[in-house]
């Protein structure tokens, strides 16, 4: 029994570590970067998710990393993934994931 446990223990540790790493993924990404700012995006399910989502917290962390001396949000809102005419041609098969974007500049 003890040999079996010693053999299986490393495998279990790797599985647990993999599950933890998968759960720590980033929800936001720096979609466009300039010398003085950029645009970060993250997925949302509804407008109610925008202010309290993990994606927004991740986006604000990315902005803080890019602009250690402070930043200013220029504009934010939902970013259309596809034009309505293209979606009509594909009969709604383009997907329903919604993307929120935050345009920012570094400095106050």
N, CA, C and O atoms as a GROMACS GRO file, in nm:
protein
  432
    1UNK      N    1   0.083  -0.119   0.000
    1UNK     CA    2   0.000   0.000   0.000
    1UNK      C    3   0.087   0.125   0.000
    1UNK      O    4   0.059   0.221  -0.072
    2UNK      N    5   0.191   0.124   0.080
    2UNK     CA    6   0.278   0.241   0.090
    2UNK      C    7   0.352   0.266  -0.042
    2UNK      O    8   0.370   0.381  -0.082
    3UNK      N    9   0.395   0.160  -0.111
    3UNK     CA   10   0.462   0.176  -0.240
    3UNK      C   11   0.367   0.235  -0.343
    3UNK      O   12   0.405   0.320  -0.423
    4UNK      N   13   0.244   0.190  -0.341
    4UNK     CA   14   0.144   0.242  -0.434
    4UNK      C   15   0.124   0.391  -0.411
    4UNK      O   16   0.117   0.468  -0.507
    5UNK      N   17   0.115   0.432  -0.285
    5UNK     CA   18   0.097   0.574  -0.253
    5UNK      C   19   0.217   0.655  -0.300
    5UNK      O   20   0.201   0.765  -0.355
    6UNK      N   21   0.336   0.603  -0.279
    6UNK     CA   22   0.457   0.674  -0.323
    6UNK      C   23   0.461   0.687  -0.475
    6UNK      O   24   0.510   0.787  -0.527
    7UNK      N   25   0.411   0.589  -0.545
    7UNK     CA   26   0.411   0.592  -0.691
    7UNK      C   27   0.307   0.690  -0.744
    7UNK      O   28   0.331   0.760  -0.843
    8UNK      N   29   0.192   0.696  -0.680
    8UNK     CA   30   0.082   0.779  -0.730
    8UNK      C   31   0.091   0.924  -0.682
    8UNK      O   32   0.034   1.013  -0.745
    9UNK      N   33   0.160   0.949  -0.573
    9UNK     CA   34   0.166   1.083  -0.514
    9UNK      C   35   0.220   1.188  -0.612
    9UNK      O   36   0.160   1.294  -0.623
   10UNK      N   37   0.331   1.163  -0.683
   10UNK     CA   38   0.379   1.265  -0.778
   10UNK      C   39   0.279   1.295  -0.889
   10UNK      O   40   0.267   1.409  -0.934
   11UNK      N   41   0.207   1.192  -0.933
   11UNK     CA   42   0.107   1.212  -1.038
   11UNK      C   43  -0.006   1.300  -0.986
   11UNK      O   44  -0.053   1.389  -1.057
   12UNK      N   45  -0.050   1.274  -0.865
   12UNK     CA   46  -0.157   1.356  -0.807
   12UNK      C   47  -0.112   1.502  -0.790
   12UNK      O   48  -0.189   1.594  -0.816
   13UNK      N   49   0.012   1.520  -0.746
   13UNK     CA   50   0.063   1.656  -0.730
   13UNK      C   51   0.066   1.731  -0.862
   13UNK      O   52   0.032   1.849  -0.868
   14UNK      N   53   0.107   1.663  -0.969
   14UNK     CA   54   0.108   1.726  -1.101
   14UNK      C   55  -0.032   1.763  -1.147
   14UNK      O   56  -0.053   1.869  -1.205
   15UNK      N   57  -0.129   1.675  -1.121
   15UNK     CA   58  -0.268   1.703  -1.160
   15UNK      C   59  -0.322   1.824  -1.084
   15UNK      O   60  -0.386   1.911  -1.144
   16UNK      N   61  -0.297   1.830  -0.956
   16UNK     CA   62  -0.344   1.943  -0.875
   16UNK      C   63  -0.276   2.072  -0.920
   16UNK      O   64  -0.342   2.175  -0.932
   17UNK      N   65  -0.146   2.067  -0.945
   17UNK     CA   66  -0.074   2.186  -0.990
   17UNK      C   67  -0.127   2.234  -1.125
   17UNK      O   68  -0.140   2.354  -1.147
   18UNK      N   69  -0.158   2.141  -1.214
   18UNK     CA   70  -0.214   2.178  -1.344
   18UNK      C   71  -0.350   2.243  -1.331
   18UNK      O   72  -0.380   2.339  -1.401
   19UNK      N   73  -0.434   2.190  -1.243
   19UNK     CA   74  -0.566   2.248  -1.221
   19UNK      C   75  -0.556   2.388  -1.163
   19UNK      O   76  -0.632   2.477  -1.202
   20UNK      N   77  -0.464   2.408  -1.071
   20UNK     CA   78  -0.446   2.541  -1.012
   20UNK      C   79  -0.396   2.639  -1.117
   20UNK      O   80  -0.444   2.752  -1.124
   21UNK      N   81  -0.301   2.598  -1.199
   21UNK     CA   82  -0.248   2.686  -1.303
   21UNK      C   83  -0.355   2.721  -1.405
   21UNK      O   84  -0.359   2.835  -1.452
   22UNK      N   85  -0.440   2.627  -1.440
   22UNK     CA   86  -0.547   2.655  -1.536
   22UNK      C   87  -0.647   2.753  -1.479
   22UNK      O   88  -0.703   2.834  -1.553
   23UNK      N   89  -0.671   2.748  -1.350
   23UNK     CA   90  -0.766   2.839  -1.287
   23UNK      C   91  -0.711   2.978  -1.268
   23UNK      O   92  -0.787   3.070  -1.237
   24UNK      N   93  -0.582   2.998  -1.286
   24UNK     CA   94  -0.520   3.129  -1.266
   24UNK      C   95  -0.495   3.200  -1.397
   24UNK      O   96  -0.409   3.288  -1.404
   25UNK      N   97  -0.568   3.165  -1.501
   25UNK     CA   98  -0.546   3.227  -1.631
   25UNK      C   99  -0.588   3.373  -1.631
   25UNK      O  100  -0.667   3.417  -1.547
   26UNK      N  101  -0.534   3.447  -1.725
   26UNK     CA  102  -0.566   3.588  -1.737
   26UNK      C  103  -0.692   3.604  -1.820
   26UNK      O  104  -0.707   3.540  -1.924
   27UNK      N  105  -0.781   3.689  -1.774
   27UNK     CA  106  -0.903   3.714  -1.848
   27UNK      C  107  -0.891   3.834  -1.939
   27UNK      O  108  -0.965   3.844  -2.037
   28UNK      N  109  -0.800   3.926  -1.911
   28UNK     CA  110  -0.784   4.047  -1.991
   28UNK      C  111  -0.656   4.038  -2.072
   28UNK      O  112  -0.562   3.966  -2.038
   29UNK      N  113  -0.655   4.114  -2.182
   29UNK     CA  114  -0.533   4.120  -2.262
   29UNK      C  115  -0.511   4.262  -2.311
   29UNK      O  116  -0.605   4.338  -2.332
   30UNK      N  117  -0.385   4.296  -2.327
   30UNK     CA  118  -0.347   4.426  -2.381
   30UNK      C  119  -0.355   4.413  -2.533
   30UNK      O  120  -0.262   4.366  -2.597
   31UNK      N  121  -0.468   4.455  -2.588
   31UNK     CA  122  -0.497   4.433  -2.729
   31UNK      C  123  -0.417   4.526  -2.819
   31UNK      O  124  -0.366   4.484  -2.923
   32UNK      N  125  -0.407   4.652  -2.780
   32UNK     CA  126  -0.329   4.749  -2.857
   32UNK      C  127  -0.243   4.827  -2.760
   32UNK      O  128  -0.291   4.878  -2.659
   33UNK      N  129  -0.115   4.836  -2.791
   33UNK     CA  130  -0.022   4.905  -2.702
   33UNK      C  131   0.051   5.015  -2.778
   33UNK      O  132   0.101   4.993  -2.888
   34UNK      N  133   0.056   5.135  -2.718
   34UNK     CA  134   0.134   5.245  -2.773
   34UNK      C  135   0.235   5.287  -2.666
   34UNK      O  136   0.236   5.232  -2.556
   35UNK      N  137   0.318   5.384  -2.700
   35UNK     CA  138   0.416   5.432  -2.602
   35UNK      C  139   0.348   5.500  -2.483
   35UNK      O  140   0.401   5.499  -2.372
   36UNK      N  141   0.230   5.559  -2.508
   36UNK     CA  142   0.165   5.638  -2.403
   36UNK      C  143   0.035   5.578  -2.352
   36UNK      O  144  -0.038   5.645  -2.279
   37UNK      N  145   0.004   5.454  -2.386
   37UNK     CA  146  -0.121   5.394  -2.339
   37UNK      C  147  -0.156   5.269  -2.417
   37UNK      O  148  -0.069   5.189  -2.451
   38UNK      N  149  -0.285   5.254  -2.445
   38UNK     CA  150  -0.329   5.138  -2.520
   38UNK      C  151  -0.474   5.104  -2.495
   38UNK      O  152  -0.551   5.186  -2.445
   39UNK      N  153  -0.510   4.982  -2.532
   39UNK     CA  154  -0.645   4.930  -2.513
   39UNK      C  155  -0.634   4.791  -2.452
   39UNK      O  156  -0.562   4.706  -2.502
   40UNK      N  157  -0.707   4.770  -2.342
   40UNK     CA  158  -0.717   4.637  -2.282
   40UNK      C  159  -0.859   4.587  -2.306
   40UNK      O  160  -0.954   4.666  -2.306
   41UNK      N  161  -0.874   4.458  -2.327
   41UNK     CA  162  -1.005   4.399  -2.350
   41UNK      C  163  -1.024   4.278  -2.260
   41UNK      O  164  -0.928   4.212  -2.219
   42UNK      N  165  -1.151   4.250  -2.230
   42UNK     CA  166  -1.184   4.131  -2.152
   42UNK      C  167  -1.326   4.088  -2.185
   42UNK      O  168  -1.409   4.172  -2.221
   43UNK      N  169  -1.357   3.958  -2.173
   43UNK     CA  170  -1.491   3.909  -2.205
   43UNK      C  171  -1.591   3.943  -2.094
   43UNK      O  172  -1.556   3.946  -1.976
   44UNK      N  173  -1.715   3.969  -2.135
   44UNK     CA  174  -1.823   3.993  -2.040
   44UNK      C  175  -1.944   3.909  -2.081
   44UNK      O  176  -1.955   3.867  -2.196
   45UNK      N  177  -2.032   3.885  -1.986
   45UNK     CA  178  -2.156   3.815  -2.018
   45UNK      C  179  -2.273   3.911  -2.023
   45UNK      O  180  -2.366   3.892  -2.101
   46UNK      N  181  -2.269   4.017  -1.940
   46UNK     CA  182  -2.374   4.119  -1.941
   46UNK      C  183  -2.315   4.249  -1.890
   46UNK      O  184  -2.205   4.251  -1.836
   47UNK      N  185  -2.388   4.359  -1.909
   47UNK     CA  186  -2.340   4.488  -1.861
   47UNK      C  187  -2.319   4.487  -1.709
   47UNK      O  188  -2.235   4.561  -1.659
   48UNK      N  189  -2.394   4.406  -1.638
   48UNK     CA  190  -2.379   4.395  -1.493
   48UNK      C  191  -2.245   4.337  -1.451
   48UNK      O  192  -2.201   4.358  -1.338
   49UNK      N  193  -2.180   4.265  -1.541
   49UNK     CA  194  -2.050   4.204  -1.512
   49UNK      C  195  -1.934   4.301  -1.522
   49UNK      O  196  -1.827   4.276  -1.466
   50UNK      N  197  -1.954   4.412  -1.591
   50UNK     CA  198  -1.842   4.498  -1.629
   50UNK      C  199  -1.763   4.548  -1.508
   50UNK      O  200  -1.641   4.534  -1.505
   51UNK      N  201  -1.829   4.605  -1.410
   51UNK     CA  202  -1.758   4.668  -1.298
   51UNK      C  203  -1.704   4.570  -1.195
   51UNK      O  204  -1.607   4.600  -1.126
   52UNK      N  205  -1.766   4.453  -1.184
   52UNK     CA  206  -1.727   4.362  -1.076
   52UNK      C  207  -1.658   4.235  -1.126
   52UNK      O  208  -1.631   4.145  -1.046
   53UNK      N  209  -1.629   4.226  -1.254
   53UNK     CA  210  -1.575   4.100  -1.307
   53UNK      C  211  -1.425   4.085  -1.279
   53UNK      O  212  -1.353   4.182  -1.258
   54UNK      N  213  -1.382   3.960  -1.279
   54UNK     CA  214  -1.239   3.931  -1.266
   54UNK      C  215  -1.164   3.984  -1.388
   54UNK      O  216  -1.048   4.022  -1.377
   55UNK      N  217  -1.231   3.987  -1.503
   55UNK     CA  218  -1.169   4.042  -1.623
   55UNK      C  219  -1.134   4.189  -1.608
   55UNK      O  220  -1.027   4.232  -1.652
   56UNK      N  221  -1.223   4.267  -1.546
   56UNK     CA  222  -1.194   4.409  -1.524
   56UNK      C  223  -1.078   4.427  -1.427
   56UNK      O  224  -0.990   4.511  -1.448
   57UNK      N  225  -1.078   4.347  -1.319
   57UNK     CA  226  -0.966   4.356  -1.224
   57UNK      C  227  -0.834   4.323  -1.293
   57UNK      O  228  -0.733   4.387  -1.269
   58UNK      N  229  -0.838   4.223  -1.379
   58UNK     CA  230  -0.718   4.185  -1.454
   58UNK      C  231  -0.679   4.297  -1.551
   58UNK      O  232  -0.560   4.326  -1.567
   59UNK      N  233  -0.777   4.360  -1.615
   59UNK     CA  234  -0.750   4.471  -1.707
   59UNK      C  235  -0.687   4.589  -1.633
   59UNK      O  236  -0.591   4.648  -1.682
   60UNK      N  237  -0.740   4.622  -1.517
   60UNK     CA  238  -0.684   4.734  -1.439
   60UNK      C  239  -0.543   4.702  -1.391
   60UNK      O  240  -0.460   4.792  -1.379
   61UNK      N  241  -0.516   4.576  -1.363
   61UNK     CA  242  -0.380   4.534  -1.325
   61UNK      C  243  -0.285   4.552  -1.443
   61UNK      O  244  -0.172   4.597  -1.425
   62UNK      N  245  -0.330   4.516  -1.564
   62UNK     CA  246  -0.246   4.534  -1.682
   62UNK      C  247  -0.217   4.682  -1.707
   62UNK      O  248  -0.106   4.719  -1.743
   63UNK      N  249  -0.319   4.767  -1.686
   63UNK     CA  250  -0.300   4.912  -1.702
   63UNK      C  251  -0.200   4.963  -1.599
   63UNK      O  252  -0.111   5.041  -1.633
   64UNK      N  253  -0.213   4.919  -1.474
   64UNK     CA  254  -0.121   4.962  -1.368
   64UNK      C  255   0.022   4.918  -1.398
   64UNK      O  256   0.117   4.992  -1.369
   65UNK      N  257   0.039   4.798  -1.454
   65UNK     CA  258   0.173   4.751  -1.490
   65UNK      C  259   0.232   4.834  -1.603
   65UNK      O  260   0.352   4.863  -1.604
   66UNK      N  261   0.148   4.871  -1.699
   66UNK     CA  262   0.195   4.951  -1.813
   66UNK      C  263   0.226   5.094  -1.770
   66UNK      O  264   0.320   5.156  -1.821
   67UNK      N  265   0.146   5.148  -1.676
   67UNK     CA  266   0.157   5.288  -1.635
   67UNK      C  267   0.182   5.297  -1.484
   67UNK      O  268   0.088   5.326  -1.409
   68UNK      N  269   0.304   5.272  -1.437
   68UNK     CA  270   0.330   5.273  -1.293
   68UNK      C  271   0.309   5.410  -1.227
   68UNK      O  272   0.291   5.417  -1.106
   69UNK      N  273   0.312   5.518  -1.305
   69UNK     CA  274   0.293   5.652  -1.249
   69UNK      C  275   0.149   5.702  -1.262
   69UNK      O  276   0.123   5.821  -1.248
   70UNK      N  277   0.056   5.612  -1.289
   70UNK     CA  278  -0.084   5.649  -1.300
   70UNK      C  279  -0.133   5.647  -1.444
   70UNK      O  280  -0.054   5.648  -1.538
   71UNK      N  281  -0.264   5.645  -1.459
   71UNK     CA  282  -0.325   5.640  -1.592
   71UNK      C  283  -0.460   5.709  -1.588
   71UNK      O  284  -0.514   5.741  -1.482
   72UNK      N  285  -0.514   5.730  -1.708
   72UNK     CA  286  -0.646   5.791  -1.722
   72UNK      C  287  -0.722   5.712  -1.827
   72UNK      O  288  -0.670   5.684  -1.935
   73UNK      N  289  -0.847   5.675  -1.794
   73UNK     CA  290  -0.931   5.604  -1.890
   73UNK      C  291  -0.989   5.708  -1.986
   73UNK      O  292  -1.056   5.802  -1.945
   74UNK      N  293  -0.964   5.688  -2.115
   74UNK     CA  294  -1.012   5.779  -2.218
   74UNK      C  295  -1.153   5.741  -2.260
   74UNK      O  296  -1.240   5.827  -2.271
   75UNK      N  297  -1.174   5.612  -2.282
   75UNK     CA  298  -1.303   5.564  -2.330
   75UNK      C  299  -1.314   5.416  -2.296
   75UNK      O  300  -1.214   5.344  -2.294
   76UNK      N  301  -1.435   5.372  -2.270
   76UNK     CA  302  -1.458   5.229  -2.252
   76UNK      C  303  -1.596   5.193  -2.299
   76UNK      O  304  -1.688   5.275  -2.297
   77UNK      N  305  -1.612   5.068  -2.343
   77UNK     CA  306  -1.741   5.022  -2.391
   77UNK      C  307  -1.728   4.887  -2.458
   77UNK      O  308  -1.619   4.832  -2.471
   78UNK      N  309  -1.843   4.836  -2.502
   78UNK     CA  310  -1.844   4.707  -2.568
   78UNK      C  311  -1.787   4.720  -2.708
   78UNK      O  312  -1.817   4.816  -2.780
   79UNK      N  313  -1.706   4.625  -2.746
   79UNK     CA  314  -1.644   4.624  -2.878
   79UNK      C  315  -1.717   4.520  -2.963
   79UNK      O  316  -1.721   4.402  -2.926
   80UNK      N  317  -1.775   4.562  -3.076
   80UNK     CA  318  -1.843   4.464  -3.161
   80UNK      C  319  -1.741   4.367  -3.221
   80UNK      O  320  -1.637   4.408  -3.271
   81UNK      N  321  -1.773   4.239  -3.216
   81UNK     CA  322  -1.682   4.138  -3.269
   81UNK      C  323  -1.698   4.123  -3.419
   81UNK      O  324  -1.603   4.088  -3.488
   82UNK      N  325  -1.818   4.148  -3.470
   82UNK     CA  326  -1.844   4.129  -3.612
   82UNK      C  327  -1.954   4.226  -3.653
   82UNK      O  328  -2.039   4.262  -3.571
   83UNK      N  329  -1.953   4.267  -3.777
   83UNK     CA  330  -2.057   4.358  -3.823
   83UNK      C  331  -2.191   4.285  -3.829
   83UNK      O  332  -2.195   4.163  -3.845
   84UNK      N  333  -2.300   4.360  -3.817
   84UNK     CA  334  -2.433   4.299  -3.819
   84UNK      C  335  -2.461   4.233  -3.954
   84UNK      O  336  -2.526   4.129  -3.958
   85UNK      N  337  -2.412   4.292  -4.063
   85UNK     CA  338  -2.436   4.232  -4.195
   85UNK      C  339  -2.363   4.098  -4.208
   85UNK      O  340  -2.417   4.004  -4.265
   86UNK      N  341  -2.241   4.090  -4.156
   86UNK     CA  342  -2.169   3.963  -4.162
   86UNK      C  343  -2.238   3.859  -4.076
   86UNK      O  344  -2.247   3.742  -4.115
   87UNK      N  345  -2.287   3.899  -3.959
   87UNK     CA  346  -2.358   3.806  -3.872
   87UNK      C  347  -2.486   3.758  -3.939
   87UNK      O  348  -2.523   3.641  -3.927
   88UNK      N  349  -2.555   3.849  -4.008
   88UNK     CA  350  -2.678   3.812  -4.078
   88UNK      C  351  -2.646   3.708  -4.186
   88UNK      O  352  -2.721   3.612  -4.202
   89UNK      N  353  -2.537   3.727  -4.259
   89UNK     CA  354  -2.499   3.631  -4.363
   89UNK      C  355  -2.466   3.495  -4.305
   89UNK      O  356  -2.491   3.392  -4.369
   90UNK      N  357  -2.409   3.493  -4.187
   90UNK     CA  358  -2.374   3.367  -4.121
   90UNK      C  359  -2.488   3.315  -4.033
   90UNK      O  360  -2.471   3.214  -3.964
   91UNK      N  361  -2.601   3.382  -4.035
   91UNK     CA  362  -2.722   3.342  -3.960
   91UNK      C  363  -2.694   3.325  -3.811
   91UNK      O  364  -2.737   3.227  -3.750
   92UNK      N  365  -2.621   3.420  -3.753
   92UNK     CA  366  -2.598   3.418  -3.609
   92UNK      C  367  -2.497   3.317  -3.561
   92UNK      O  368  -2.489   3.292  -3.440
   93UNK      N  369  -2.420   3.258  -3.651
   93UNK     CA  370  -2.325   3.154  -3.612
   93UNK      C  371  -2.189   3.208  -3.573
   93UNK      O  372  -2.096   3.131  -3.549
   94UNK      N  373  -2.175   3.339  -3.565
   94UNK     CA  374  -2.045   3.399  -3.538
   94UNK      C  375  -2.007   3.392  -3.390
   94UNK      O  376  -1.894   3.426  -3.354
   95UNK      N  377  -2.096   3.350  -3.304
   95UNK     CA  378  -2.065   3.340  -3.161
   95UNK      C  379  -2.129   3.454  -3.084
   95UNK      O  380  -2.161   3.559  -3.140
   96UNK      N  381  -2.147   3.432  -2.957
   96UNK     CA  382  -2.217   3.531  -2.875
   96UNK      C  383  -2.129   3.593  -2.768
   96UNK      O  384  -2.178   3.671  -2.686
   97UNK      N  385  -1.999   3.560  -2.765
   97UNK     CA  386  -1.912   3.618  -2.663
   97UNK      C  387  -1.904   3.769  -2.682
   97UNK      O  388  -1.887   3.817  -2.794
   98UNK      N  389  -1.915   3.841  -2.572
   98UNK     CA  390  -1.909   3.987  -2.576
   98UNK      C  391  -1.776   4.033  -2.518
   98UNK      O  392  -1.726   3.975  -2.422
   99UNK      N  393  -1.720   4.138  -2.579
   99UNK     CA  394  -1.589   4.190  -2.539
   99UNK      C  395  -1.604   4.334  -2.494
   99UNK      O  396  -1.670   4.414  -2.560
  100UNK      N  397  -1.544   4.368  -2.380
  100UNK     CA  398  -1.543   4.504  -2.327
  100UNK      C  399  -1.402   4.559  -2.343
  100UNK      O  400  -1.304   4.489  -2.316
  101UNK      N  401  -1.390   4.683  -2.386
  101UNK     CA  402  -1.259   4.744  -2.405
  101UNK      C  403  -1.242   4.869  -2.322
  101UNK      O  404  -1.338   4.943  -2.299
  102UNK      N  405  -1.120   4.892  -2.276
  102UNK     CA  406  -1.085   5.014  -2.202
  102UNK      C  407  -0.965   5.077  -2.272
  102UNK      O  408  -0.857   5.018  -2.277
  103UNK      N  409  -0.987   5.198  -2.327
  103UNK     CA  410  -0.877   5.274  -2.386
  103UNK      C  411  -0.820   5.365  -2.278
  103UNK      O  412  -0.896   5.432  -2.208
  104UNK      N  413  -0.688   5.367  -2.263
  104UNK     CA  414  -0.627   5.444  -2.155
  104UNK      C  415  -0.500   5.514  -2.203
  104UNK      O  416  -0.440   5.476  -2.304
  105UNK      N  417  -0.462   5.617  -2.129
  105UNK     CA  418  -0.334   5.684  -2.150
  105UNK      C  419  -0.259   5.684  -2.018
  105UNK      O  420  -0.319   5.691  -1.911
  106UNK      N  421  -0.128   5.678  -2.027
  106UNK     CA  422  -0.045   5.681  -1.907
  106UNK      C  423  -0.027   5.826  -1.861
  106UNK      O  424  -0.026   5.918  -1.942
  107UNK      N  425  -0.013   5.843  -1.732
  107UNK     CA  426   0.004   5.976  -1.673
  107UNK      C  427  -0.130   6.032  -1.631
  107UNK      O  428  -0.235   5.978  -1.666
  108UNK      N  429  -0.127   6.139  -1.556
  108UNK     CA  430  -0.252   6.200  -1.506
  108UNK      C  431  -0.294   6.305  -1.597
  108UNK      O  432  -0.396   6.369  -1.574
   0.00000   0.00000   0.00000
